[in-house]
Amino acid sequence: MVEVAANGCLDPETMANMSIASVKCPSIGKNAIMRWMKANVTIQSTGLGSNTVWKCWLFALIACSLLFVISPRVDLTLSNVFYNNGFFVSQWSSAEICRQSLLGVAILPCVLALTAIGASFVRSRPFGFSPVQYKFVILLYILGPGILVNGFLKRFWGRARPEAIAEFGGSAEFTPALRITDQCISNCSFVSAETSAVTASTISVFVLTVGFTDFRWRFALRSLSMLILLAIAVLRVMVGKHFVSDVVFAVLLTFGCALFLTFILSLAEPADNQ
């Protein structure tokens, strides 16, 4: 009788006396390779579509809108903290290096999702992800940072950047966050495209790791993504490229796009799972 080791494989001595082709080891099969990832991850399992998440997002959107409508000069007060005859942090070479490095890391979920789409033509569940996960990631980048932010808001909102307004040495007029104006022609301040992109990255990390069976990896990656988001948001304000309201609404609107995608993709899931 052939003896089997505790891990489900043949012991080394037995394997040495058998041809490689005849050896079958369940622990190195598909189930073992996918052991780190749960199967059948659905968009509902991400938790983004829950009523609690929708209510929290709506509350945050209303609260922030009221704050910046009632007290628009909060933006000026906070930006002024980093201004002294110029936005001094923007003069640090390390600030730009940090920005580029963080953006490079933040784009990885999108690159991974694009690679997974290509790999899906030759194998199912590439990298262990379900199709709905990498579809969600790609669609979020397109809808949020792509269409809503760069395609519409930054082109037509017309809000001047902090470094361009009269209060900080420029010539443009300061305007509240939610007022459409003509103080900027293109690539304007409202909202922060980089913050939107990193928000999409952070949400993508949460979605891609929802099936991780190891809590430590899931916690570490999600925590890192949130720290990168916080760092980019603060850095954009410190260098005078954006007001606080620009980064706040970049986060909220991109998260709103994620909720919308969650709703749309969840409608298709029953058909996909049949």
N, C-alpha and C positions, 0 to 999 in steps of 0.2 A: 504494500500500500504506500502511496506517495504521501509524505508528510508535508503539511502546510504550516508555515510560520504564523505567528500571531497576527501579523499585519495583512494576512491574506495571500502572501506570495509563497512560492516554494522556497525551502531553505537553500542556502548556497551550495551545500554538498550535493543535494539532489539535482539542482540546476546544472552543476558541472557535468553530470552524467547523462544529460539530456540534450537534444539538439535545441538551438535557440528557437526555431520555428515551433517547437512543440510546447514551449513554455508559455503559460498564460497567467498574468498577474493582474488581478482586478484593481489593485491599488494604484497602478499606473495607467489605467484606462480612462475613459472620458469622465466617469464619475469622480475619479480622484483629481483630475485636472481641474474640474469645475467645483471642487470641494470648497474653495474659498468664496464661491459666489452662489447665491440662491437661484434656483430656476424659476421661470415664469414670473418675472418681475413685471408688474403692470403699472400704469400711470397712477391708478388709485393708491397703490402701495407706497408712493412717494409722500403721501399726506398733503400734497399741495392743493388738492381739490376739496379739502374738508371745509365745513362751514366756519370752523374756528379761524382758519387761516384767512378765508375771505373776509370775515368780520374784522380781524386784526388789521389787515391791509387797508380796508375801507376806513377804519377809524384813524389809522396813521395818515392816510391821504387827506382826510378832512381836517384833522388837527394841524398838520403842517401847512395846509392851504390857508387856514384861518390865521395861523401865526404870521406867515409872510405877507398876508393881506393887511392885517391889523397893524403889524410892526415891520414894515418893509426895511427900515433902516438897521434892523438886526444884521443884515448882510454887510452893511458898511462898518458896523461896530466890530464884527468878527474879522473882517478882512484887514481892518486897520491895525489889528494886533501884530500882523506880519509886515507892516509897512513902516519904513523909516527912510525917507528920500528914495523910495523904491522898494520893491518887494525883495528884501535882502536874501531870502532863501533861494530865489531864482538865480542868484549870482554864484551859488555853490555848484561846482561841477559834480559833486557827489549826489546832488539832488536829481540831476538828469540821469546819471548812471543808475541810481536807485529806481527811477521811474521806468527806464527801459528794461531793467532786470525784472521788475514786478510784472510789467505787461507781457514780457516773454513767458513767464511762468503762467500767467493768467490765460494765455491763449491755448495752453496745452489741452484742455478738455475739448475744444473745438477741433484741434488737430487729431485727437484721438477718435472723435466721432466720425470725422471724414475718413480716417483710415479704416474704421470699422465698417463704414458703408462700402468701401472698396473691397474689403475682405469678405463681406457677406455674400459676394457672388461666388466664392469658392468654398465657403464653410458657413455653417449656421452658428449663431451666437459668437461672433468673433470677440476675443478677449473676455468672453463670459457675459457680455452685455446682451440684453434683450433688444430687439429692433426698435421698440418704442422708446428706449432710453437714448440711443444715439440720434434717432429722428427728432426727439424733443430738443436735444442740444443744438442741432443744426438749425432747426426752425426758430429757436429762441434767439440765436445770434442774428439770424436774418430779420426777424420781426422787430426785436428790441433795438439793439445798437445800429442795425442796418437801416430798416425802413423808418421806424418811428423817430429815432434820434437824428441820425445823419441825413436821412432822406427828407424829413419834414421839419422838425423843431429847430435844428441848427441853421437851416436854410431860410426859414420864414419867420422865426420869432423876433429876430432883430435886436436882441439884448446885447449891449456892449460888455466886454470882459472888464473885470476890475482894473486891470492895468491900463485900460483905454479911457476910463472916465475921469472927469475933472477933479474929483476928490483925491485921486491918486496920480495926478500929474498928466492925465490925458486931456482930451477935448470933448469926449462924448458925454452924454447925460446919463446919470444913473436912473434906471427904471426898475420897478418891482418885478419880482420873478414871474408873476402870472399875467403881466400886461404885455400884449403884443405891441411892438414899437418899431422904429426905423433907425435906431442908433448903430446898427451894424448891418453890413451887406451880406456877408457870408461867413460860414464857420464861426458862428456867434457863441455867446456864453451859455445860453439856456438850451438844452441841459448839457452836462458833462458827458461827452461821448466815451471817454476812457473809463469813467466811473460806471457808465452803463455797460460797457464791454466786460469789466471785471465783475459787475453784479451778475451778468449772464454766466460768467465763468463760475462764480460761487454757487449759483443755483444749479448749474450743470454738475458740479462736484457732488452736491447733495443728491441729485437724481442718479448719477452714475454709481454712487456708493450705497444706494439703498439696499442692494442685494448682498453687500459684504457680510460674511458671517463672522468676521473678526471685528469686534467692537473697537479695538484699539486703532486699527487702520482707519476705520470709518471716522472715528473721533478726531484722529490726527489730521487727516486730509481735509475734513470740514473746518476744523479750527484754523488750519493754515490758510484756507481759501478766504475765510472771514477776516483774518489779519491782513491779507493782501488787499482786500477790498477797503478796509479801514485806512490802510497806509496810503493807497492811491487817492482816496477821497480827501484826506487831510493834506496830502502833498499838493493836489491841484489848487486847494485854497491858499496854501502857504506861498506858492510861487506867483499868485495873482492871476491865474488863468481862469478861475471860476469863483463864484460866490458860494457860500454854504448852501443856499437854496438850490443852486445848480446841481450839486452832488446829491442832495437829499431827494430831489425830484427825479434825478437819474435812477436812483435806487428804486424808488416807489413805482415809477412808470415801467421800468424793466421787469420788476416783480409782477406788476399787473399784466404784462405780456405773458409771463410764465403761467399765471393763473388762467388766462384766456386759452393758451395752448393746452393746458391740462384739461380744461373743459372740452375742447374740440377733440383731442386725442382720446379722451375717455369715451366719447360717443362711438368711436370706431372699434374700441377694444372687444365688445361682445362678438362682433363679426370676425375679428382677427383670431379670437380664441376658439372658434368653432372648428 
